[in-house]
Amino acid sequence: MDETSTPNILDNLIDKAKGPKDETGKNKEEHLEDFMKSFAAIEYEIEPYRDQLKDLKKNYVDNCWLEKDDIKLAIKAYRFLKKDGSDLDKFNEIFEQIKRQFGSDL
């Protein structure tokens, strides 16, 4: 199959999106275009932060402060707490109490 016969994904999306305008005066094609522009702008803006996170992880591993598995576990705990709406300081307080009770091998 040559390149001319391969369907373009964007063209397929646009073809499916053509239709009547809604209460905003835009059709699905126009909303799709607006969404893609906004999404691209946000992706562009957060890219440096992704690089910073990669550098942060690499720094901790390179300095032998943490292993990759430690970092993965910390990230999972952070995301769980964030999703749950829990307070990280409260979590640390409870964890310290558990360590005192059951030993510092945790």
Secondary structure, DSSP 8 states (H G I E B T S, - for coil): --GGGS--HHHHHHHHH-----TTS--HHHHHHHHHHHHHHHHHHHHHHHHHHHHHHHHHHHTTSS-HHHHHHHHHHHHHHHHHT--HHHHHHHHHHHHHHH-TT-
